[in-house]
Amino acid sequence: MAATPAHSVFQSPSRLPLIGPSILSGDFGRMEADCRPLLEHGGDYLHLDVMDGRFVPNLTMGPDMCRWMRKYFPTTALDVHLMVQEPERFVDAFIEAGATNLTFHVETHQGPAATKLADHIHKAGALAGLAVNPPTDVAPLLDVAGAFDVLLIMSVNPGFSGQAFIPSVLEKARRVKPLLRADQRLEVDGGVSPKTAPDCLRAGIDTLVSASAIFGKPAGERAAVIQALRG
C-alpha cells in the first residue's frame, strides 16, 4: 500500500493527539465552508459518519459526500466510519471516492472475516479501522487488533450526534492501548468535548473525534474548542 500524506496523518503523525471534526454535525448545505476553517485552525482530519438505517437507526451520507470532500480537501485525511450492516458492500465505493481510512464494526465482522475485509481495504489502497460499541465485549477486537491501522472505541451508542459520553468505555481503551504499534491509532468517538477529552487522553487514546462540541459553537469559537480538546 503506497503511503500518502493523508495516510501519514494516522501512521506517522507529526503531533498527538489528533483531532478529527465529525462532519455529521456540520451544515450539509455549506460543508466546505464549515470545515475549511477547522483544518486551518488545528483540525488534523475529517471524520465522516456513514449510517444505513439498519446497523443504526439513522441514515446519513454516502460515497458522494466523500467524493466532494476529497475534491475540496485533496490532501486531507478522510476518516470514514461505516456504521452499516454490510460494510463489504461499500468499501470499494468509498475508496474510489477518496477515503483515507475505512472503519467498520466488530459487531458485523470478527476473527477471520474482519482480517479478510481489512486485507481487502489495504490492497485497495486505504487504511483499515475496527470499531467496538459500548455494550460489546472488547475481546473480539483485541484478537485482531494487529491487522488494523485504527482501533475505534465508541463512547456513545452510535446513530445520532449530541449524545452523552459513557465513561465506562475507557476501560476498553486501557486494554487496547498496550497492544498497539507506533503506527496504529486509538480513536474515540461520541460525546467527546473539552470536558471529557482529558479522561480519554489519560486512558491512552490519541485520536479524538468530536462533532457537536465543535460544530455546536459559533464559527468564531470552534478553533478554541479544537485547542481545548488537544489539551
N, CA, C and O of each residue as an XYZ file, in Angstrom:
924
protein
N       0.845     -1.195      0.000
C       0.000      0.000      0.000
C       0.877      1.240      0.000
O       1.675      1.430      0.918
N       0.747      2.070     -0.991
C       1.577      3.265     -1.104
C       1.170      4.299     -0.060
O      -0.012      4.601      0.110
N       2.177      4.839      0.639
C       1.909      5.866      1.636
C       1.597      7.190      0.941
O       2.188      7.510     -0.091
N       0.684      7.942      1.499
C       0.351      9.274      1.014
C       0.373     10.229      2.202
O       0.353      9.778      3.347
N       0.414     11.546      1.956
C       0.350     12.472      3.091
C      -0.874     12.246      3.973
O      -0.798     12.385      5.194
N      -2.003     11.898      3.353
C      -3.204     11.648      4.149
C      -3.037     10.413      5.028
O      -3.443     10.417      6.190
N      -2.430      9.339      4.467
C      -2.157      8.152      5.282
C      -1.252      8.498      6.465
O      -1.445      8.013      7.580
N      -0.258      9.352      6.193
C       0.741      9.656      7.212
C       0.146     10.343      8.428
O       0.691     10.236      9.527
N      -0.957     11.041      8.249
C      -1.610     11.673      9.398
C      -1.874     10.647     10.481
O      -1.704     10.937     11.665
N      -2.292      9.436     10.083
C      -2.573      8.376     11.047
C      -1.334      7.537     11.372
O      -1.110      7.202     12.536
N      -0.536      7.197     10.376
C       0.545      6.238     10.579
C       1.798      6.855     11.182
O       2.499      6.195     11.949
N       2.090      8.096     10.854
C       3.267      8.765     11.420
C       2.927     10.222     11.698
O       3.456     11.128     11.054
N       2.047     10.439     12.655
C       1.563     11.802     12.926
C       2.679     12.711     13.428
O       3.564     12.284     14.168
N       2.619     13.955     13.016
C       3.613     14.926     13.476
C       3.283     15.452     14.862
O       4.128     16.060     15.519
N       2.054     15.219     15.306
C       1.656     15.618     16.651
C       0.530     14.717     17.108
O      -0.212     14.163     16.296
N       0.414     14.579     18.396
C      -0.679     13.845     19.024
C      -1.150     14.655     20.223
O      -0.340     15.354     20.831
N      -2.423     14.590     20.585
C      -3.453     13.804     19.921
C      -3.873     14.414     18.596
O      -3.690     15.607     18.353
N      -4.440     13.570     17.745
C      -5.090     14.025     16.529
C      -6.523     14.422     16.849
O      -7.186     13.782     17.665
N      -6.997     15.485     16.199
C      -8.366     15.951     16.390
C      -9.096     15.857     15.055
O      -8.674     16.455     14.066
N     -10.201     15.099     15.033
C     -10.982     14.914     13.821
C     -12.395     15.441     13.968
O     -13.241     14.753     14.538
N     -12.681     16.633     13.475
C     -14.071     17.095     13.485
C     -14.968     16.145     12.688
O     -14.642     15.764     11.564
N     -16.089     15.774     13.280
C     -17.053     14.907     12.610
C     -18.069     15.751     11.883
O     -18.799     16.526     12.500
N     -18.120     15.604     10.562
C     -18.987     16.467      9.763
C     -20.471     16.128      9.930
O     -21.324     16.816      9.368
N     -20.788     15.083     10.690
C     -22.189     14.762     10.958
C     -22.928     15.952     11.560
O     -24.124     16.133     11.333
N     -22.198     16.767     12.336
C     -22.829     17.933     12.970
C     -22.628     19.213     12.178
O     -23.027     20.290     12.621
N     -22.009     19.102     11.005
C     -21.816     20.282     10.177
C     -23.068     20.644      9.398
O     -24.070     19.930      9.428
N     -22.988     21.765      8.705
C     -24.085     22.248      7.873
C     -23.947     21.604      6.499
O     -23.035     21.953      5.749
N     -24.829     20.675      6.154
C     -24.718     19.936      4.901
C     -24.894     20.841      3.685
O     -24.546     20.445      2.572
N     -25.419     22.029      3.874
C     -25.584     22.955      2.769
C     -24.365     23.817      2.505
O     -24.292     24.496      1.481
N     -23.399     23.794      3.432
C     -22.177     24.602      3.275
C     -20.996     23.879      3.915
O     -20.234     24.469      4.681
N     -20.854     22.594      3.593
C     -19.884     21.757      4.281
C     -18.445     22.227      4.077
O     -17.658     22.249      5.024
N     -18.101     22.601      2.853
C     -16.722     23.047      2.603
C     -16.403     24.278      3.432
O     -15.336     24.356      4.041
N     -17.312     25.234      3.461
C     -17.088     26.460      4.220
C     -17.067     26.193      5.722
O     -16.355     26.873      6.461
N     -17.832     25.222      6.173
C     -17.848     24.858      7.591
C     -16.536     24.197      8.010
O     -16.039     24.444      9.108
N     -15.974     23.357      7.137
C     -14.826     22.529      7.516
C     -13.478     23.198      7.299
O     -12.546     22.958      8.068
N     -13.351     24.025      6.278
C     -12.037     24.583      5.963
C     -11.415     25.343      7.139
O     -10.236     25.134      7.423
N     -12.151     26.214      7.834
C     -11.526     26.911      8.967
C     -11.072     25.963     10.073
O     -10.108     26.258     10.779
N     -11.753     24.831     10.234
C     -11.359     23.888     11.280
C      -9.999     23.274     10.967
O      -9.186     23.070     11.868
N      -9.752     22.980      9.701
C      -8.462     22.429      9.298
C      -7.373     23.487      9.346
O      -6.215     23.182      9.633
N      -7.738     24.718      9.067
C      -6.760     25.804      9.102
C      -6.388     26.202     10.524
O      -5.355     26.833     10.747
N      -7.228     25.834     11.483
C      -7.002     26.248     12.874
C      -6.889     25.062     13.828
O      -7.349     25.123     14.968
N      -6.274     23.986     13.349
C      -5.898     22.933     14.279
C      -6.486     21.559     14.072
O      -5.981     20.597     14.650
N      -7.543     21.415     13.264
C      -8.072     20.080     12.985
C      -7.090     19.287     12.137
O      -6.448     19.839     11.243
N      -6.972     17.994     12.416
C      -5.990     17.161     11.723
C      -6.588     16.354     10.579
O      -5.877     16.032      9.627
N      -7.859     16.022     10.644
C      -8.526     15.216      9.624
C     -10.019     15.433      9.749
O     -10.477     16.074     10.695
N     -10.781     14.908      8.808
C     -12.238     14.985      8.861
C     -12.824     13.589      8.995
O     -12.361     12.646      8.353
N     -13.841     13.467      9.831
C     -14.476     12.195     10.139
C     -15.870     12.182      9.516
O     -16.665     13.095      9.736
N     -16.160     11.132      8.731
C     -17.444     11.007      8.026
C     -18.217      9.832      8.609
O     -17.768      8.690      8.514
N     -19.362     10.096      9.206
C     -20.192      9.063      9.820
C     -21.226      8.560      8.820
O     -22.139      9.289      8.432
N     -21.071      7.324      8.415
C     -21.939      6.713      7.411
C     -22.886      5.747      8.106
O     -22.441      4.816      8.777
N     -24.194      5.961      7.951
C     -25.203      5.142      8.630
C     -26.230      4.651      7.620
O     -26.626      5.382      6.713
N     -26.655      3.402      7.790
C     -27.501      2.752      6.773
C     -28.951      2.541      7.191
O     -29.736      1.993      6.417
N     -29.327      2.967      8.405
C     -30.693      2.747      8.864
C     -30.962      1.321      9.294
O     -32.094      0.994      9.652
N     -29.954      0.462      9.269
C     -30.083     -0.937      9.698
C     -29.186     -1.209     10.903
O     -29.663     -1.616     11.963
N     -27.907     -0.985     10.735
C     -26.983     -1.184     11.861
C     -27.248     -0.164     12.958
O     -27.118     -0.462     14.146
N     -27.620      1.034     12.547
C     -28.030      2.091     13.474
C     -29.334      2.700     12.959
O     -29.618      2.616     11.764
N     -30.130      3.311     13.839
C     -31.443      3.818     13.416
C     -31.371      5.219     12.814
O     -32.069      6.130     13.259
N     -30.530      5.381     11.811
C     -30.414      6.684     11.180
C     -29.819      6.499      9.791
O     -29.150      5.499      9.530
N     -30.057      7.449      8.904
C     -29.451      7.494      7.574
C     -28.647      8.776      7.471
O     -29.102      9.837      7.898
N     -27.438      8.679      6.897
C     -26.648      9.905      6.775
C     -26.108     10.053      5.361
O     -26.860     10.377      4.442
N     -24.814      9.822      5.179
C     -24.152     10.190      3.929
C     -23.596      8.968      3.205
O     -23.400      7.908      3.801
N     -23.344      9.137      1.902
C     -22.801      8.068      1.092
C     -21.502      8.455      0.428
O     -20.909      9.472      0.788
N     -21.038      7.668     -0.539
C     -19.768      7.944     -1.202
C     -19.691      9.310     -1.859
O     -18.607      9.886     -1.940
N     -20.811      9.844     -2.332
C     -20.750     11.147     -2.998
C     -20.298     12.248     -2.047
O     -19.596     13.169     -2.465
N     -20.684     12.173     -0.782
C     -20.192     13.160      0.176
C     -18.673     13.056      0.304
O     -17.973     14.068      0.329
N     -18.178     11.839      0.383
C     -16.732     11.627      0.453
C     -16.051     12.178     -0.796
O     -14.998     12.810     -0.706
N     -16.641     11.942     -1.942
C     -16.064     12.403     -3.206
C     -15.960     13.932     -3.247
O     -14.946     14.478     -3.682
N     -16.998     14.607     -2.799
C     -16.960     16.064     -2.795
C     -15.979     16.593     -1.759
O     -15.300     17.589     -2.005
N     -15.897     15.941     -0.608
C     -14.910     16.370      0.388
C     -13.501     16.183     -0.147
O     -12.631     17.020      0.095
N     -13.266     15.107     -0.864
C     -11.946     14.895     -1.450
C     -11.633     15.961     -2.490
O     -10.490     16.403     -2.603
N     -12.643     16.374     -3.250
C     -12.414     17.430     -4.245
C     -11.967     18.725     -3.575
O     -11.017     19.360     -4.032
N     -12.634     19.119     -2.507
C     -12.333     20.385     -1.859
C     -11.143     20.305     -0.907
O     -10.516     21.318     -0.598
N     -10.834     19.081     -0.439
C      -9.726     18.903      0.502
C      -8.824     17.772     -0.011
O      -8.831     16.673      0.543
N      -8.048     18.043     -1.068
C      -7.337     16.967     -1.770
C      -6.256     16.272     -0.951
O      -5.921     15.125     -1.248
N      -5.700     16.919      0.063
C      -4.633     16.288      0.848
C      -5.062     15.945      2.273
O      -4.253     15.438      3.049
N      -6.307     16.210      2.627
C      -6.796     15.965      3.985
C      -7.146     14.492      4.176
O      -7.724     13.867      3.287
N      -6.799     13.947      5.326
C      -7.211     12.582      5.656
C      -8.722     12.552      5.893
O      -9.250     13.321      6.696
N      -9.405     11.656      5.186
C     -10.849     11.465      5.339
C     -11.084     10.125      6.016
O     -10.811      9.070      5.444
N     -11.587     10.179      7.230
C     -11.775      9.018      8.096
C     -13.243      8.600      8.022
O     -14.104      9.234      8.631
N     -13.524      7.537      7.276
C     -14.897      7.121      7.014
C     -15.295      6.009      7.980
O     -14.691      4.936      7.993
N     -16.306      6.276      8.779
C     -16.790      5.343      9.799
C     -18.065      4.680      9.289
O     -19.119      5.311      9.216
N     -17.955      3.403      8.937
C     -19.061      2.663      8.333
C     -19.920      2.014      9.416
O     -19.657      0.887      9.836
N     -20.925      2.718      9.853
C     -21.901      2.163     10.796
C     -23.009      1.516      9.965
O     -24.143      1.993      9.915
N     -22.637      0.413      9.315
C     -23.528     -0.250      8.364
C     -23.493     -1.757      8.606
O     -22.512     -2.287      9.128
N     -24.558     -2.432      8.229
C     -24.689     -3.859      8.476
C     -23.789     -4.693      7.571
O     -23.316     -5.754      7.978
N     -23.550     -4.226      6.351
C     -22.729     -4.974      5.401
C     -21.635     -4.072      4.830
O     -21.734     -3.645      3.680
N     -20.604     -3.776      5.605
C     -19.577     -2.837      5.145
C     -18.859     -3.294      3.880
O     -18.376     -2.467      3.107
N     -18.787     -4.608      3.665
C     -18.106     -5.111      2.471
C     -18.765     -4.636      1.181
O     -18.131     -4.624      0.126
N     -20.029     -4.245      1.262
C     -20.734     -3.745      0.076
C     -20.320     -2.315     -0.281
O     -20.551     -1.871     -1.405
N     -19.715     -1.594      0.657
C     -19.499     -0.167      0.478
C     -18.035      0.253      0.427
O     -17.737      1.367     -0.005
N     -17.115     -0.608      0.856
C     -15.729     -0.157      0.992
C     -15.136      0.281     -0.345
O     -14.446      1.299     -0.395
N     -15.379     -0.446     -1.415
C     -14.773     -0.087     -2.695
C     -15.267      1.271     -3.184
O     -14.484      2.068     -3.700
N     -16.560      1.534     -3.023
C     -17.110      2.816     -3.469
C     -16.494      3.970     -2.695
O     -16.209      5.017     -3.277
N     -16.281      3.802     -1.395
C     -15.686      4.875     -0.608
C     -14.201      5.035     -0.904
O     -13.693      6.156     -0.908
N     -13.501      3.945     -1.151
C     -12.093      4.069     -1.527
C     -11.970      4.800     -2.854
O     -11.114      5.670     -3.007
N     -12.817      4.454     -3.811
C     -12.826      5.146     -5.094
C     -13.146      6.629     -4.919
O     -12.645      7.472     -5.665
N     -13.980      6.941     -3.933
C     -14.363      8.325     -3.678
C     -13.304      9.116     -2.932
O     -13.429     10.332     -2.787
N     -12.252      8.436     -2.451
C     -11.150      9.156     -1.831
C     -10.970      8.971     -0.347
O     -10.237      9.740      0.275
N     -11.620      7.963      0.259
C     -11.454      7.726      1.694
C     -10.013      7.355      2.017
O      -9.377      6.598      1.284
N      -9.506      7.893      3.116
C      -8.170      7.542      3.606
C      -8.222      6.309      4.482
O      -7.422      5.387      4.326
N      -9.162      6.299      5.399
C      -9.351      5.171      6.318
C     -10.818      4.761      6.304
O     -11.711      5.606      6.247
N     -11.050      3.467      6.357
C     -12.408      2.920      6.447
C     -12.503      2.073      7.699
O     -11.810      1.065      7.829
N     -13.357      2.480      8.615
C     -13.570      1.740      9.860
C     -14.932      1.073      9.827
O     -15.951      1.727      9.605
N     -14.943     -0.250     10.051
C     -16.194     -0.975     10.195
C     -16.262     -1.551     11.607
O     -15.350     -1.336     12.405
N     -17.329     -2.279     11.921
C     -17.595     -2.661     13.306
C     -17.356     -4.140     13.578
O     -17.655     -5.008     12.758
N     -16.804     -4.391     14.765
C     -16.596     -5.769     15.206
C     -17.927     -6.480     15.430
O     -17.974     -7.709     15.477
N     -18.997     -5.720     15.568
C     -20.320     -6.337     15.701
C     -20.779     -6.988     14.399
O     -21.659     -7.849     14.424
N     -20.204     -6.597     13.267
C     -20.575     -7.201     11.986
C     -19.530     -8.190     11.482
O     -19.875     -9.148     10.790
N     -18.251     -7.972     11.818
C     -17.162     -8.829     11.337
C     -16.185     -9.090     12.474
O     -15.661     -8.154     13.078
N     -15.943    -10.357     12.760
C     -14.984    -10.742     13.784
C     -14.018    -11.775     13.214
O     -14.279    -12.373     12.170
N     -12.901    -11.976     13.910
C     -11.963    -13.032     13.556
C     -11.514    -12.961     12.106
O     -11.207    -11.880     11.605
N     -11.472    -14.111     11.421
C     -11.007    -14.137     10.032
C     -11.813    -13.244      9.094
O     -11.255    -12.697      8.143
N     -13.116    -13.083      9.342
C     -13.919    -12.211      8.484
C     -13.456    -10.766      8.594
O     -13.444    -10.042      7.598
N     -13.073    -10.335      9.801
C     -12.591     -8.971      9.994
C     -11.239     -8.776      9.335
O     -11.026     -7.775      8.651
N     -10.327     -9.706      9.526
C      -8.999     -9.547      8.934
C      -9.044     -9.655      7.417
O      -8.259     -9.003      6.728
N      -9.953    -10.471      6.886
C     -10.102    -10.578      5.434
C     -10.566     -9.248      4.837
O     -10.050     -8.819      3.805
N     -11.533     -8.597      5.479
C     -12.007     -7.320      4.963
C     -10.928     -6.250      5.116
O     -10.775     -5.401      4.237
N     -10.182     -6.278      6.216
C      -9.080     -5.332      6.388
C      -8.039     -5.512      5.294
O      -7.521     -4.529      4.764
N      -7.726     -6.753      4.953
C      -6.755     -7.028      3.893
C      -7.250     -6.485      2.551
O      -6.473     -5.927      1.776
N      -8.540     -6.650      2.284
C      -9.111     -6.121      1.044
C      -8.974     -4.597      0.992
O      -8.605     -4.037     -0.040
N      -9.271     -3.940      2.101
C      -9.165     -2.485      2.168
C      -7.720     -2.053      1.927
O      -7.468     -1.117      1.168
N      -6.777     -2.731      2.571
C      -5.362     -2.385      2.392
C      -4.924     -2.569      0.941
O      -4.245     -1.705      0.386
N      -5.299     -3.668      0.336
C      -4.901     -3.917     -1.046
C      -5.504     -2.897     -2.006
O      -4.940     -2.623     -3.066
N      -6.651     -2.338     -1.630
C      -7.301     -1.324     -2.463
C      -6.708      0.067     -2.244
O      -7.069      1.007     -2.952
N      -5.810      0.207     -1.278
C      -5.085      1.449     -1.115
C      -5.482      2.331      0.043
O      -5.014      3.466      0.136
N      -6.342      1.838      0.941
C      -6.772      2.637      2.092
C      -6.295      1.999      3.390
O      -5.839      0.856      3.405
N      -6.406      2.746      4.463
C      -6.191      2.213      5.799
C      -7.476      1.559      6.281
O      -8.560      1.830      5.763
N      -7.338      0.687      7.291
C      -8.495     -0.044      7.815
C      -8.612      0.158      9.317
O      -7.621      0.134     10.047
N      -9.846      0.358      9.758
C     -10.121      0.519     11.177
C     -11.196     -0.444     11.638
O     -12.004     -0.925     10.844
N     -11.195     -0.722     12.947
C     -12.205     -1.594     13.549
C     -12.760     -0.908     14.782
O     -12.006     -0.430     15.629
N     -14.095     -0.859     14.882
C     -14.784     -0.159     15.965
C     -15.520     -1.148     16.848
O     -15.889     -2.242     16.422
N     -15.724     -0.729     18.107
C     -16.499     -1.531     19.053
C     -17.482     -0.618     19.776
O     -17.109      0.459     20.240
N     -18.738     -1.048     19.871
C     -19.786     -0.277     20.534
C     -19.738     -0.450     22.052
O     -19.170     -1.427     22.540
N     -20.323      0.479     22.803
C     -20.264      0.406     24.263
C     -20.732     -0.916     24.867
O     -20.079     -1.387     25.798
N     -21.831     -1.560     24.403
C     -22.263     -2.797     25.063
C     -21.457     -4.036     24.689
O     -21.622     -5.084     25.313
N     -20.590     -3.938     23.688
C     -19.909     -5.106     23.134
C     -18.607     -5.382     23.866
O     -17.842     -4.463     24.157
N     -18.360     -6.654     24.163
C     -17.089     -7.058     24.761
C     -15.949     -6.688     23.826
O     -16.062     -6.847     22.611
N     -14.858     -6.197     24.385
C     -13.732     -5.761     23.570
C     -12.864     -6.923     23.091
O     -12.008     -6.728     22.228
N     -13.065     -8.128     23.633
C     -12.181     -9.251     23.315
C     -12.067     -9.537     21.820
O     -10.951     -9.744     21.345
N     -13.176     -9.562     21.038
C     -13.016     -9.820     19.601
C     -12.181     -8.771     18.882
O     -11.523     -9.085     17.891
N     -12.195     -7.540     19.358
C     -11.346     -6.512     18.781
C      -9.887     -6.765     19.146
O      -9.002     -6.612     18.304
N      -9.632     -7.149     20.386
C      -8.262     -7.437     20.812
C      -7.653     -8.563     19.992
O      -6.459     -8.545     19.693
N      -8.472     -9.542     19.628
C      -7.982    -10.720     18.910
C      -7.369    -10.366     17.557
O      -6.469    -11.063     17.089
N      -7.845     -9.291     16.923
C      -7.413     -8.965     15.556
C      -6.806     -7.571     15.463
O      -6.621     -7.061     14.358
N      -6.494     -6.949     16.581
C      -6.055     -5.554     16.588
C      -4.851     -5.314     15.689
O      -4.739     -4.253     15.075
N      -3.962     -6.274     15.606
C      -2.746     -6.078     14.823
C      -2.973     -5.895     13.345
O      -2.088     -5.405     12.644
N      -4.139     -6.277     12.848
C      -4.428     -6.178     11.412
C      -4.954     -4.807     11.006
O      -5.198     -4.569      9.823
N      -5.132     -3.905     11.963
C      -5.810     -2.639     11.692
C      -4.905     -1.446     11.974
O      -3.969     -1.521     12.770
N      -5.212     -0.351     11.299
C      -4.478      0.898     11.474
C      -5.112      1.791     12.532
O      -4.422      2.569     13.191
N      -6.416      1.679     12.690
C      -7.179      2.489     13.642
C      -8.086      1.566     14.440
O      -8.810      0.756     13.861
N      -8.055      1.679     15.754
C      -8.986      0.976     16.635
C      -9.868      2.036     17.286
O      -9.378      2.934     17.970
N     -11.170      1.918     17.063
C     -12.119      2.950     17.483
C     -12.987      2.448     18.634
O     -13.705      1.457     18.503
N     -12.908      3.143     19.747
C     -13.756      2.873     20.906
C     -14.941      3.837     20.849
O     -14.772      5.046     21.006
N     -16.131      3.300     20.625
C     -17.320      4.150     20.637
C     -17.692      4.497     22.070
O     -17.816      3.618     22.923
N     -17.868      5.786     22.324
C     -18.199      6.239     23.671
C     -19.648      6.713     23.780
O     -20.039      7.330     24.771
N     -20.434      6.416     22.751
C     -21.896      6.502     22.785
C     -22.419      5.331     21.965
O     -21.665      4.714     21.213
N     -23.688      5.024     22.102
C     -24.311      4.058     21.213
C     -24.571      4.760     19.884
O     -25.292      5.757     19.852
N     -24.006      4.269     18.802
C     -23.982      5.053     17.565
C     -25.359      5.254     16.955
O     -26.283      4.464     17.145
N     -25.447      6.353     16.212
C     -26.681      6.664     15.498
C     -26.987      8.136     15.404
O     -27.511      8.601     14.392
N     -26.661      8.889     16.465
C     -27.027     10.302     16.488
C     -25.943     11.120     17.170
O     -25.310     10.664     18.123
N     -25.737     12.328     16.672
C     -24.800     13.263     17.274
C     -25.412     13.878     18.528
O     -26.634     13.958     18.657
N     -24.557     14.310     19.448
C     -25.007     15.051     20.614
C     -25.303     14.218     21.844
O     -25.839     14.740     22.822
N     -24.966     12.928     21.821
C     -25.224     12.073     22.980
C     -24.167     12.277     24.070
O     -23.086     12.811     23.822
N     -24.516     11.834     25.291
C     -23.606     11.977     26.426
C     -22.544     10.884     26.415
O     -22.834      9.727     26.111
N     -21.337     11.253     26.744
C     -20.184     10.366     26.829
C     -20.423      9.283     27.887
O     -20.952      9.566     28.962
N     -20.029      8.037     27.575
C     -20.156      6.906     28.505
C     -18.774      6.607     29.077
O     -17.972      5.975     28.389
N     -18.454      7.026     30.296
C     -17.091      6.903     30.826
C     -16.581      5.473     30.937
O     -15.377      5.241     30.835
N     -17.472      4.516     31.143
C     -17.026      3.135     31.360
C     -16.298      2.544     30.161
O     -15.557      1.573     30.315
N     -16.492      3.109     28.966
C     -15.819      2.550     27.784
C     -14.312      2.764     27.834
O     -13.577      2.112     27.093
N     -13.839      3.658     28.688
C     -12.408      3.933     28.734
C     -11.612      2.729     29.224
O     -10.414      2.632     28.958
N     -12.256      1.822     29.927
C     -11.563      0.597     30.326
C     -11.175     -0.218     29.093
O     -10.137     -0.879     29.091
N     -11.999     -0.175     28.049
C     -11.640     -0.848     26.800
C     -10.379     -0.237     26.205
O      -9.492     -0.950     25.736
N     -10.310      1.079     26.230
C      -9.121      1.760     25.701
C      -7.872      1.328     26.458
O      -6.820      1.114     25.857
N      -7.988      1.204     27.755
C      -6.823      0.799     28.559
C      -6.375     -0.614     28.215
O      -5.191     -0.931     28.332
N      -7.296     -1.462     27.796
C      -6.933     -2.826     27.406
C      -6.343     -2.877     26.001
O      -5.482     -3.708     25.716
N      -6.804     -1.992     25.130
C      -6.311     -1.994     23.748
C      -4.931     -1.365     23.631
O      -4.078     -1.875     22.904
N      -4.704     -0.274     24.329
C      -3.509      0.543     24.134
C      -2.205     -0.249     24.194
O      -1.358     -0.039     23.325
N      -1.985     -1.142     25.154
C      -0.697     -1.837     25.221
C      -0.398     -2.734     24.024
O       0.751     -3.126     23.819
N      -1.413     -3.061     23.234
C      -1.230     -3.955     22.091
C      -0.800     -3.222     20.828
O      -0.428     -3.860     19.843
N      -0.843     -1.911     20.839
C      -0.707     -1.159     19.598
C       0.736     -0.787     19.285
O       1.545     -0.524     20.175
N       1.029     -0.776     17.983
C       2.321     -0.305     17.480
C       2.311      1.221     17.383
O       1.274      1.861     17.553
N       3.466      1.780     17.111
C       3.569      3.233     16.989
C       2.790      3.768     15.799
O       2.392      4.933     15.795
N       2.565      2.925     14.778
C       1.852      3.387     13.584
C       0.363      3.088     13.633
O      -0.324      3.218     12.620
N      -0.151      2.690     14.799
C      -1.584      2.459     14.971
C      -2.172      3.528     15.870
O      -1.530      3.995     16.811
N      -3.406      3.908     15.565
C      -4.067      4.946     16.343
C      -5.212      4.331     17.149
O      -5.888      3.403     16.705
N      -5.403      4.881     18.349
C      -6.524      4.516     19.215
C      -7.459      5.716     19.268
O      -7.117      6.766     19.812
N      -8.642      5.541     18.694
C      -9.583      6.630     18.463
C     -10.804      6.472     19.356
O     -11.180      5.359     19.725
N     -11.416      7.595     19.699
C     -12.672      7.589     20.452
C     -13.659      8.499     19.741
O     -13.278      9.519     19.167
N     -14.937      8.117     19.786
C     -15.974      8.865     19.074
C     -17.258      8.810     19.881
O     -17.752      7.731     20.211
N     -17.803      9.997     20.199
C     -19.089     10.074     20.872
C     -19.024     10.868     22.160
O     -18.432     10.411     23.138
N     -19.619     12.044     22.178
C     -19.633     12.853     23.390
C     -18.282     13.409     23.775
O     -18.070     13.769     24.933
N     -17.355     13.488     22.819
C     -16.010     13.987     23.117
C     -16.037     15.512     23.103
O     -16.421     16.134     22.112
N     -15.625     16.091     24.208
C     -15.665     17.540     24.398
C     -14.453     17.943     25.228
O     -13.734     17.076     25.722
N     -14.213     19.249     25.391
C     -13.116     19.645     26.279
C     -13.257     19.090     27.697
O     -12.257     18.925     28.396
N     -14.470     18.806     28.122
C     -14.676     18.240     29.463
C     -14.282     16.773     29.529
O     -13.693     16.343     30.521
N     -14.594     15.987     28.489
C     -14.333     14.546     28.525
C     -12.985     14.165     27.913
O     -12.487     13.069     28.171
N     -12.392     15.034     27.118
C     -11.132     14.702     26.447
C     -10.003     14.344     27.402
O      -9.277     13.392     27.115
N      -9.801     15.047     28.529
C      -8.682     14.680     29.398
C      -8.734     13.236     29.885
O      -7.698     12.577     29.968
N      -9.918     12.739     30.206
C     -10.029     11.339     30.625
C      -9.683     10.400     29.480
O      -9.076      9.351     29.697
N     -10.066     10.768     28.260
C      -9.723      9.955     27.091
C      -8.211      9.874     26.920
O      -7.665      8.794     26.694
N      -7.543     11.002     27.027
C      -6.097     11.033     26.849
C      -5.396     10.235     27.940
O      -4.421      9.535     27.664
N      -5.874     10.331     29.161
C      -5.268      9.568     30.259
C      -5.444      8.064     30.062
O      -4.634      7.279     30.555
N      -6.492      7.656     29.346
C      -6.729      6.236     29.086
C      -5.889      5.709     27.925
O      -5.964      4.524     27.600
N      -5.096      6.569     27.300
C      -4.230      6.141     26.213
C      -4.738      6.455     24.824
O      -4.068      6.140     23.841
N      -5.902      7.067     24.717
C      -6.456      7.428     23.407
C      -5.650      8.595     22.834
O      -5.337      9.553     23.540
N      -5.320      8.500     21.548
C      -4.511      9.551     20.932
C      -5.198     10.218     19.738
O      -4.601     11.062     19.069
N      -6.457      9.838     19.470
C      -7.166     10.350     18.296
C      -8.614     10.607     18.698
O      -9.349      9.677     19.032
N      -9.018     11.880     18.662
C     -10.310     12.283     19.195
C     -11.233     12.768     18.088
O     -10.900     13.700     17.356
N     -12.390     12.135     17.968
C     -13.439     12.596     17.055
C     -14.427     13.425     17.865
O     -14.871     13.007     18.934
N     -14.766     14.593     17.352
C     -15.715     15.451     18.058
C     -16.662     16.079     17.053
O     -16.235     16.587     16.016
N     -17.936     16.041     17.362
C     -18.963     16.549     16.448
C     -19.631     17.799     17.024
O     -19.244     18.921     16.698
N     -20.626     17.602     17.872
C     -21.416     18.733     18.353
C     -20.620     19.680     19.245
O     -20.938     20.868     19.311
N     -19.593     19.182     19.934
C     -18.780     20.073     20.773
C     -18.085     21.125     19.933
O     -17.834     22.233     20.406
N     -17.766     20.782     18.667
C     -17.141     21.741     17.750
C     -18.198     22.508     16.969
O     -18.279     23.733     17.057
N     -19.008     21.779     16.204
C     -19.951     22.439     15.306
C     -21.109     23.107     16.049
O     -21.805     23.949     15.482
N     -21.315     22.738     17.309
C     -22.372     23.371     18.082
C     -22.027     24.766     18.557
O     -22.890     25.476     19.075
N     -20.775     25.169     18.388
C     -20.341     26.508     18.766
C     -20.409     27.439     17.553
O     -20.347     26.969     16.417
N     -20.535     28.738     17.774
C     -20.426     29.683     16.659
C     -19.082     29.508     15.954
O     -18.094     29.105     16.568
N     -19.060     29.812     14.676
C     -17.866     29.563     13.872
C     -16.610     30.177     14.488
O     -15.539     29.571     14.433
N     -16.725     31.353     15.065
C     -15.572     32.035     15.619
C     -15.013     31.397     16.881
O     -13.911     31.743     17.306
N     -15.743     30.481     17.484
C     -15.298     29.838     18.725
C     -14.788     28.418     18.517
O     -14.320     27.788     19.465
N     -14.870     27.907     17.298
C     -14.563     26.496     17.070
C     -13.074     26.186     17.172
O     -12.700     25.113     17.645
N     -12.226     27.104     16.739
C     -10.787     26.865     16.845
C     -10.375     26.698     18.299
O      -9.518     25.871     18.611
N     -10.979     27.474     19.187
C     -10.651     27.370     20.609
C     -11.081     26.021     21.180
O     -10.419     25.480     22.065
N     -12.200     25.474     20.671
C     -12.633     24.147     21.113
C     -11.604     23.094     20.688
O     -11.261     22.209     21.472
N     -11.118     23.190     19.458
C     -10.116     22.234     18.983
C      -8.865     22.304     19.854
O      -8.313     21.267     20.222
N      -8.421     23.485     20.179
C      -7.241     23.609     21.026
C      -7.506     23.060     22.417
O      -6.621     22.444     23.011
N      -8.696     23.269     22.949
C      -9.023     22.727     24.267
C      -9.061     21.207     24.240
O      -8.650     20.567     25.207
N      -9.552     20.611     23.142
C      -9.550     19.163     23.015
C      -8.124     18.619     23.023
O      -7.858     17.566     23.603
N      -7.217     19.335     22.384
C      -5.836     18.876     22.293
C      -5.166     18.868     23.663
O      -4.266     18.066     23.910
N      -5.597     19.749     24.545
C      -5.060     19.747     25.902
C      -3.810     20.586     26.071
O      -3.262     20.664     27.171
